[in-house]
Amino acid sequence: MIVDNLKPPYYAVIFTTTLTEDREGYYEMAEKMESLAKEQEGYLGVESARSDVGITVSYWESLEAITKWKNNVEHTEARELGREKWYQKYQLRICKVEREYGFEQ
């Protein structure tokens, strides 16, 4: 699903991953983290695509909201488990969205 109801400025956290062969429990944890993120103050939405490279973009009202999400205890535990077990590599980027536009047929 494409999130299309956002009003700039807002922030995007782009999380790009490649996974190890051991994916046991990964998809369940990803769903749990998405549900938990939706409960966080300042959360605006998420878009995700997973294949050889996984890309998840979450949208936030502020840098403070992103920091609170990063420091969430359950999110911290999931991140540590990801480093130990699921992620071969990941890159995280935080961007301020100043402008957006789209198209729908």
C-alpha positions in Angstrom: 0.0 0.0 0.0 1.2 3.5 -0.8 0.8 6.1 1.9 -0.7 9.2 0.2 -2.2 11.3 2.9 0.9 13.0 4.3 1.4 16.7 4.4 5.1 17.9 4.2 7.2 18.6 6.0 7.6 15.2 7.7 10.4 12.6 8.1 11.0 9.3 6.3 13.1 6.5 7.8 14.4 4.3 5.0 15.5 0.9 6.2 17.2 -1.2 3.5 18.2 -4.8 4.3 19.6 -8.0 3.0 18.8 -11.1 5.0 20.8 -14.1 6.1 19.6 -17.6 5.2 18.1 -18.0 8.7 14.7 -16.2 8.4 12.9 -18.2 11.1 10.7 -15.8 13.0 11.8 -12.8 10.9 8.5 -12.1 9.1 6.5 -12.5 12.3 8.8 -10.0 14.1 8.5 -7.5 11.1 4.7 -7.6 11.4 4.9 -7.2 15.2 7.3 -4.1 14.8 4.9 -2.6 12.2 2.0 -3.0 14.6 4.0 -1.6 17.5 5.2 1.4 15.4 1.6 2.3 14.5 1.0 2.8 18.3 3.8 5.3 18.6 3.2 9.1 19.0 4.2 10.8 15.8 3.9 7.8 13.5 2.3 8.6 10.1 2.6 5.4 8.0 4.7 2.7 6.4 5.5 1.2 3.0 7.4 -2.0 2.6 8.7 -4.2 -0.2 10.7 -7.4 0.4 12.6 -9.5 -2.2 16.4 -9.9 -2.5 16.7 -6.4 -0.9 14.1 -5.4 1.6 13.0 -1.8 1.8 10.8 -0.4 4.5 10.0 3.3 4.7 8.3 4.6 7.8 7.0 8.2 8.1 7.1 10.3 11.2 6.1 13.8 12.3 9.4 14.7 13.9 13.0 13.6 14.7 11.9 13.3 18.3 9.3 10.8 17.4 11.9 8.8 15.4 14.2 8.8 18.4 11.5 7.6 20.8 10.7 4.7 18.3 14.4 3.9 18.1 14.6 3.7 21.9 11.4 1.7 22.4 12.4 -1.4 24.4 10.7 -3.9 22.2 12.1 -2.3 19.1 15.6 -2.3 20.6 15.2 -6.1 21.4 14.0 -6.8 17.8 16.9 -4.8 16.4 19.5 -6.7 18.5 17.9 -10.0 17.4 18.1 -8.9 13.8 21.8 -8.1 14.1 22.4 -11.5 15.7 20.3 -13.6 13.4 18.5 -12.1 10.4 20.5 -9.2 8.9 23.4 -9.8 6.6 23.5 -6.1 6.1 21.3 -3.1 6.7 21.4 0.6 6.0 19.2 3.2 7.7 18.6 6.7 6.3 16.6 9.5 7.9 15.3 12.2 5.5 13.2 15.3 5.8 10.5 15.3 3.2 10.0 18.9 2.0 7.8 18.2 -1.0 5.8 15.3 -2.5 3.5 14.6 -5.4 1.9 11.5 -7.0 -0.3 10.1 -9.6 -3.2 7.6 -9.5 -5.1 6.3 -12.5 
